[in-house]
Amino acid sequence: MLSSFASTKDYMHVAFDSMMELSPYLVDEKKFTDPKSEEKIHTYIDNLLMAFKGVHSSNKLKTLDYAPSLSVMRQHLEETKIAFQHKQKFFARNRLNATQSLCITCHAQLKTKASQTVLSQMRAKAWKMKSDFERAESFYVLRDYPTSIRYYEKYIEASLEKKKQIGFISFSKIEGAFKRVLSYYTKTSFKPEKALSFVETYKGNKVLPVEFREDLNQWSRDLNKWVNDKKLMKTNSVKDLETFYLAKIEKQRESSRSIIDLMVLSGRVLNILKYHRSNSEEPIALYWLGYADRALNFSYYYSMADMYLVDCIEKFPRHEYGKKCLNQYKESIQMGFTGSAGENIPDDLKNRIKKYEQLIGN
């Protein structure tokens, strides 16, 4: 434990050390869910939460396109700890990956010697990962996207070649690699034309399962639509984006929503926040970012849905989108723990939801 005189720098060292220790578990789902790992992971989560509770500043980094307050980060970690304690390990692991990704985003934009040292040490650890897929995952979180994409593509090519030779391999990680590359080109870098080029390369590859080739062909059609949509790039407000596109998606049945539409439009929301920022549109942007991340459900990248939604609730409780964010948050917690019935939500989270309902005025 740190003393009461510990500085923010001391606490951030604890957070960094905890993230470094968690890293091998975050890139390996089997290792994370292994009962033998529980005690260590629980300790690292505890240390991480303690570090963020100890930080003295309540500010966020103004340079980021999106950066939650320390209050939101603390709550995110508290809920992650609760999820892990209640054996919701898939949910907890993806939340920790989102935390790690956000931490790296902050360090990447702080040009201090300490932050660059943090990144250097994490890169060194990434290079030591055993497989190309694990290496790609690590560099993805580190926001070294060119290196990450290179290793995802290397992994895909090697896996398809292996399938040619032996006839069968597990497809889950191959599909995961495709989805990460797709999410980078659509949401993170907002370059749907590059996503289309990537999909076109593989959509006719007969080594891939028939069902996945059908997905690739559907993605190709959806991406073609966005690449040729001239109005999208001329829409420079989130409210107009909602009017022209997002509201229509919200009305669709869940089963008929296009994942490409969700990723491209959330990428455009982030793009607008970066280049055409308007504080009056922040609650609308937070709602739609949370909505899209929830709908994609961790499948394509590390979801920050709950952080977006809680930030919206706490900062804009009287705004009409504050209530919409609360509804999305409640559904997220219900689904994260027990499905739509919500019968096994821990009391801590039930009380938090009640607090937010009072704040909103439900």
CORKAQUI-V691568 format. One line per field, one symbol per residue. ss: DSSP state (H for helix, E for strand, L for the rest). burial: I if it has 24 or more other C-alpha atoms within 12 Angstrom, else O. A space follows every 50 residues. Layout:
BEGIN
ss=???
burial=???
END
This chain:
BEGIN
ss=LLLLLLLHHHHHHHHHHHHHHHHHHHLLHHHHHLHHHHHHHHHHHHHHHH HHHHLLLLLLLLLLLLLLLHHHHHHHHHHHHHHHHLLLHHHHHHHHHHHH HHHHHHHHHLLLHHHHHHHHHHHHHHHLLLLHHHHHHHHHHLLLHHHHHH HHHHHHHHHHHHHHHHLLLLLHHHHHHHHHHHHHHHHHLLLHHHHHHHHH HHLLLLLLLHHHHHHHHHHHHHHHHHHLLHHHHHLLLHHHHHHHHHHHHH HLLHHHLLHHHHHHHHHHHHHHHHHLLLHHHHHHHHHHHHHHHHHHLLLL LLLLHHHHHHHHHHHLLLLHHHHHHHHHHHHHHHHHHLLLLLLLLLHHHH HHHHHHHHHHLL
burial=OOOOOOOOOOIIIIIIOIIIIIIIIIIIIOOIIOOOOIOOIIOIIIIIII IIIIIOOOOOOOOIIIIIIIIIIIIIIIIIIIIIIIIIIIIIIIIIIIII IIIIIIIIOOOOOOOOOIIOOIIOIIIOIOOIIIIIIIIIIIIIIOIIII IIIIIIIOIIOOOOOOOOOOOOIIIIIIIIIIIIIIIIIIIIIIIIOIIO OIIOOOIIIOOIOOIIIOIIIIIIOIIOOOOIIOOIIIIOIIOOIIOOIO OOOOOOOIIIIIIIIIIIIIIIIIOOOOOOIIIIIIIIIIIIIIIIIIII IIIIIIIIIIIIIIIIIOOOIIIIIIIIIIIIIIOIIOOOOOOOIIOOIO OIIOOIIOOIOO
END
